[in-house]
Amino acid sequence: MLAFLGACREAEFGAVRDHCEVSDSVLSKAAAALEEVGYLAVKKGYVGKRPRTWLAATREGRAALAAHLAELQRIVAAAEAAGARHA
């Protein structure tokens, strides 16, 4: 979810759900957990008479995502280096 939201200012709940290919309940639970730790902002409103929810990564969420991606890259680089030594 944060990877998707990191590329946009905010996105409607349904768009995030569809992109992440999860159910409403799975996305809702994940969003609540990320909001609780400050990584996600949830905004509720209406489009016409229909209720809508928008999700946005916070500055902290974007920083956490960047740190996570950097750590994954470090792990890959370490594995590649170890593989090169044993080839």
N, C-alpha and C positions, 0 to 999 in steps of 0.2 A: 504494500500500500504506500509506504513512504517513497519507494523508488518511483512509482507512478506520480505521486503528488510532488515529488522533488522537481519534476519537469514542468509544472504549471503553478499558477498562483493559487488556484483552488479548483475543485471539481465537484460536480453533483454526485451524490451518493450512488445513484444508479450507474453512472459512467464508471466510477471506481469499481463497483461490484462486477460489472460486466467485463471490464479489463482484467481484473484479478481472477475472474471466473470462480467466484465464491457465492454462497447464498447470502441473503440479507442478514440472517442471524449471525453468520460467521463474521461478516464485515462489521456488523454492529458491535459485536463483542471485541473484535480487534481494535476498532476505533475507540471504544470506551477505555480499553487498556492503554492505548497510546495517548489518549487525551489525559488520562490520570497521571501519567509521568511527564506530561508537558510537551510531547512530541507532535501532537495533533490539535488543531483548533476545529471545533464543530460549530457551524452556524445554521440555525433553523430559520425558515421564513416561508413565504408563499410565492408561487408564480400563479397569478390569477387567484383562484380559490383553492388551488392544490398545494398542500404542504410539501416543502422540499427541505433537504438537508445538504449542506455543502461542507466539504472537508478540505483542510489545508494543512500542509506541514508547517510547523513553527520553525523559528530559527534554531531552536534546540534540536528539533527533529531532523532538520537538514544537516546539522553538525553531527548528530549521532549516525545518520546514514553515511555521511562522508567518512567518518571514522571506521564504521563497519566495512565499507568498501575498501578502504586503505588496508585494513587488517586482512581481508580476504586476498588482496593483491600481494601482501607480504607473505602470506602462507603459500600462495601459488609460486612466487619467486623462490622461496626456500625449497619447495618441492622440486622445482626445475633445477635448482643448483645441486640438490642432493642427487637427482637423477643423472645430471651431467657428470658428477664425480664417479658414479658407478657404471657409467656406460663404457 
